[in-house]
Amino acid sequence: MPRSVNTSATRQRKKKVLNRTKGYWGRRKNVWTVAKNAYEKGLTYAYRDRRKKKADFRALWIQRINAAAREHGMSYSELMGKLSKSGIEINRKVLADLAMNDPKAFEAIVKKVQ
């Protein structure tokens, strides 16, 4: 008796991976084993970088706050220390947004903590 194989499920599984590797370069888009490896590695990068993105944004906010604080004669660490001592609770995301889009409001915060 011949071996029973679920060909339609296998074909669907392969087709799903090959459809998701469209746009990859060379054999990564159309050779099953290479495409499968490239797709799985891409998923691991995606998982890792969803977490890394949070750190990247925090670093960007800190750079923006530091640049704006230095325009007012203060370093980033001085500003953050004085903010916490004065009891002003404002997160880095909002502070960076103020530094970029509303310099007068940022200046008012800096004057308040000085």
C-alpha positions in Angstrom: 0.0 0.0 0.0 1.4 3.4 -0.9 2.4 5.9 1.7 -0.2 8.6 2.4 1.0 12.2 2.2 -1.0 15.3 2.8 0.2 17.1 -0.4 -2.3 19.9 -0.3 -1.3 21.0 3.2 2.4 20.8 2.2 1.8 22.9 -0.9 -0.2 25.5 1.1 2.6 25.7 3.7 5.2 26.2 1.0 3.1 28.7 -0.9 2.6 30.8 2.2 6.3 31.1 2.8 7.1 31.8 -0.8 4.5 34.5 -1.0 6.0 36.2 2.1 9.5 36.1 0.6 8.5 38.0 -2.5 10.9 40.9 -3.0 13.9 39.0 -1.5 17.0 38.9 -3.7 18.2 35.9 -5.7 17.3 32.3 -4.6 15.9 33.6 -1.3 12.6 34.3 -3.1 12.0 31.2 -5.1 14.0 28.2 -3.8 12.0 26.5 -1.0 14.8 25.7 1.4 16.6 29.0 1.0 13.4 31.0 1.2 12.3 29.1 4.3 15.6 29.9 6.1 15.5 33.5 5.0 11.8 33.9 6.2 12.5 32.3 9.6 15.6 34.5 10.1 13.5 37.6 9.1 11.0 36.6 11.8 13.7 36.5 14.4 15.0 39.9 13.4 11.4 41.3 13.5 10.9 39.9 17.0 14.2 41.3 18.3 13.7 44.7 16.6 10.2 45.3 18.0 11.9 45.4 21.4 15.0 47.3 20.1 12.7 50.0 18.7 11.8 51.1 22.2 15.4 51.7 23.1 16.1 53.5 19.9 13.3 55.9 20.4 14.3 56.6 24.0 17.9 57.4 22.8 16.4 59.7 20.2 14.3 61.5 22.8 17.3 61.9 25.1 19.4 63.4 22.2 16.7 65.9 21.4 16.2 66.9 25.0 20.0 67.3 25.5 20.3 69.5 22.4 17.5 71.7 23.5 18.7 71.9 27.1 22.2 72.9 26.0 20.7 75.9 24.2 19.5 77.1 27.6 22.9 76.4 29.3 22.1 73.1 30.9 23.0 69.5 30.2 20.6 66.7 29.9 21.5 65.1 33.2 21.2 68.5 35.1 17.8 69.1 33.6 16.5 65.6 34.4 17.8 65.8 38.0 16.3 69.2 38.5 13.0 68.1 37.1 12.8 65.2 39.5 13.8 67.4 42.5 11.2 70.0 41.6 8.5 67.3 41.4 7.7 67.9 37.7 6.7 64.5 36.3 7.0 64.7 32.5 8.2 61.8 30.4 11.0 62.0 27.9 8.7 61.5 24.9 6.6 64.5 25.7 9.7 66.6 26.7 11.4 65.8 23.4 8.2 66.7 21.5 8.1 70.0 23.3 11.8 70.6 22.6 11.1 70.0 18.9 7.7 71.5 18.3 7.1 74.0 21.1 10.5 75.6 22.1 8.7 78.3 24.2 7.0 75.7 26.4 10.3 73.8 26.8 12.0 77.1 27.8 9.3 77.7 30.4 10.0 74.2 31.9 13.7 74.9 32.0 13.2 78.3 33.7 10.9 76.7 36.2 13.5 74.2 37.3 16.4 76.7 37.4 
